[in-house]
Amino acid sequence: MTADPLPTEVAATLSTWQHLDDLVDEIAVLAQSDASPREFWSRLLDRTIHALAAVGGAVWMRRGDGSFDLECQQRLDAAPWIAAGAQRRRHGQLIAHVANSGLALSLPPHSSANASGAMNSGDLDNASEFLLLLAPSKAEHDSFAVIEICQRPAELPTAAAGYLRLMSVVGELAADYQQRRQLKEFRDRAQSWRRYENFTQAVHSGLDLKAAAYTVANDGRALIGSDRVSVTWKHGRSARVIATSGVDTVDRRAASVKLLERLTQAVLAIDEPLWYPDASGLLPPQIEQALDAYLDESHARRVTIIPLRQPRSAEDLRAEAAQGAEASPLSATAQSSVGALIIEDFTPPTTDAQREQLISAITSHAAIALVNADNFQSVPLARVWRTLGLARGLTRGRGLLKTLLISGAIAAAVLALVFVRVDFTVEGRGELLPELRRDVFSPTDGVIEKILVSHGDPVTAGQTLLVLRRPQLDFEITRVTGEMQTARKRLDGLQATRLGGTNAATENREQFHQRSAEEEEVKELLKSLDKQMTLLNQQAEELTIRSPIAGQVLTWDVSQLLESRPVERGQGLLRVADTAGPWELQLRVPDDNIGFILEQRNATTDGVEISFLLATDPDQTHVARIRDVALNTDTIDETGPQVLLTATLDRADIPRLRPGADVIAKAHCGRRSLGFVLLHDIYNSLQTRLFF
């Protein structure tokens, strides 16, 4: 079983109401959006006209003087009451009546109504051929807008009533949008003025010109909502950029900074604000050229330069107030410019009345704060007087007792630093070593063949420690020995021939002389070979390395260090020291402190006393006296310039002597004031780094 279909008229009615419900929902969503007023009214008017299948419509907004101006319209360009004239004024009376009554009104074509809304030939008329539907939009009991729809004449009276109900709903939704927008504006304005209050407190909180300028630039940029804010200050006839938002320091050598200073100087010359692009076609040539050059460099879309004027005196302000004029710290009549505030934006320019008000307020406070800071800094010894002023609170009430106690403590500390004398010492580090010690070096090139001692072995003077081998030397000895044997055999043969031959009288004289010459030649060869052998034997003797002194081998793990190792002439191999004899300290003292030791050394005949600790026995303090101070300064490791010195000690005071033991020593350099002892390093640093 199926339901009967709805009649055609009923189905059309249901479709129409569904369409109107969709319109109401869409406008409700639009009223909750963040659309701009122009966008909201245009879309609301468009959707209402489309939903009612109307001819056109308009929105009229109340202005500050109570009159209504056309906000937007659609499809009514030819309507006579849209253009200015008598019909516009007469139509305005109708709009004002609807707004004041707060009730929607429908006016058939070519009809009129009196003030009560009754249809007659009164002052409120509709001279068009359309049915006029007018609905007010109220916020806080006052109508701020009237929505007007031009509809085709309705055939049924009930249709006009339905139109009016829909218009009333649209007006209420528009009122919701207006209330939300006003509430948002109030919140934004309250937040903006809170930021403005924080800005004024910050900019007037100090008397430092550069700090105040950076406060104006950075906090002002955030308050205005611009992309960059700069502050220039006049120095003679020139203008210098002293602060730019977003940077810690201004590079005055940059091309953009130079061009900005040139532009600001040109603006300050005429002493009038520059609003670009609002006044781009009315600029003097010198400003236009400087502006074009700067825009080419910075690519800013909007530039505003406001001169910062000298604040007026209190007497001038009181005089203006007595005359009924508006009292303002800055007056346009007025004072000379001391700088400029530059506001830049890199987005397309927009018009914002509140933004202009904030710029004006910021400019006023910036001028006052910067002028006060500049005047303060121009006072001689301004920072000293300011410090004394801050200290004034320390001498009042309960603060006086605290100030006296603190001052007394400081005075006592200063007196102690000057008059209390304590021992002054210079610290050094070094090692404990036997006084008689020798390093054993390789006398020639070779390879270690034999190692005859170990770490800690006692040795006597001349005892063999190492034996080297040099294959080339062995080869030379063998070669010379063979040549000597060959030469001797040849000499023996020549001598035997000469002695066992025929009588010299009968022998051929030439052969005799030849054998004699050969014999002499061989003898000379033997002499040369003998000298070569002597030299080779001396070199072979050098391959045996002997101890230069009696003592003990200090080199650790000799076998691991030298076994079968090739060595070169002059290379250090072993260290031998007389551990049973006297010992000494070898210290390193920083070069900047050696002067105190030399001064004390010249002042005493007993030598400078040293107290030292052994790293192996830090509980016991030992005493030594400086014996020698090196004449030169060396850079050892990475500790900087240092001077070597040696000190003698009594070995009986140290039960466990270990060569190379680490030593921390302090050289006693007399008695000095406590302040000198504690602060002499700082004083030396200041002398060399600041005062030199």
Beta strands, then each sheet from edge to edge (+ up, - down):
strand 1: 56-62
strand 2: 68-74
strand 3: 105-107
strand 4: 111-113
strand 5: 124-126
strand 6: 131-139
strand 7: 142-151
strand 8: 228-235
strand 9: 238-244
strand 10: 274-276
strand 11: 302-309
strand 12: 337-345
strand 13: 421-434
strand 14: 437-441
strand 15: 446-451
strand 16: 458-459
strand 17: 464-469
strand 18: 544-546
strand 19: 551-553
strand 20: 566-567
strand 21: 572-577
strand 22: 583-590
strand 23: 609-614
strand 24: 617-629
strand 25: 634-635
strand 26: 641-649
strand 27: 661-673
sheet 1: 2+ 1- 7+ 6- 3+
sheet 2: 4+ 5-
sheet 3: 9+ 8- 12+ 11- 10+
sheet 4: 25+ 26- 22+ 13- 27+ 23- 24+
sheet 5: 14+ 21- 19+ 16-
sheet 6: 18+ 17- 15+ 20-
end
